[in-house]
Amino acid sequence: MKFQEHFHRNAGTIIKNTEKYMEEYLLLTETITSISDKDIVEEFYKVLEKQPSKKSLSTAINNLLKIRLVKKGWKSEAHIFRDKEYVETGTGNTWRLDFAKETMSVEVGFNHGGNIAHNLIKPTLAGELNHVEKEIQTEIAVIISATKSLKIAGNFDGAIGEFEKILTYLKPYNQYLTIPTVIIGLEAPETFFIDKKTRDVVYKT
């Protein structure tokens, strides 16, 4: 998959000049670029077999990212805090990070636009000193999102918070987002799109 990047709080420069950050970031970006249109289509049909009501590429892309990142040593659904109150079953993903490595936390934001602020804040909570003991100590945050083009081509729900919308949050939330952060916007597949009515894969001619 192709993607766009936006670096907040000098994240690009910091990653480039810090070997441990660069190693982890390359593992992440190489995982993204390793996902082909064919991979997405195959995973999309697997998803439909189990969940016929699914209409977008969101679950397929999430699955591919999870499988490949875990193989590269990333921890999936890592708890932000150690405190039992925030770890117990029933809290959902509120206090979890989608993926984490030694220094880097990753959130995949294919959910409702109303969750943008919380998705941005979670890695900061995992990196700053606060009154709850943490399981993950984040130094670099990454938010993976869909661009407008992927949102349309992938038949995503119209209410999801896309890459372009997330960027508008950075300025007003600047004083709260103290961790260097990368916003990644996944581009639409080059060879196909999902038909809104039939939910079929339609190849471009």
Protein Blocks (a to p, Z undefined) as FASTA:
>chain_A
ZZddddeehllmmmmmmmklmmmmmmmmmmmmmpcfklmmmmmmmmmmmmmmbcbfklmm
mmmmmmmmmmnopaehiafbfblklmpghjlmmlacfbdcfkbccdddfbcfklmmmmmm
mmmmmmmccfbdcfbdcfbdcdddddfklmmmnopafkbccfklmmmmmmmmmmmmmbcc
ddddddddfkbccdfklopacddZZ
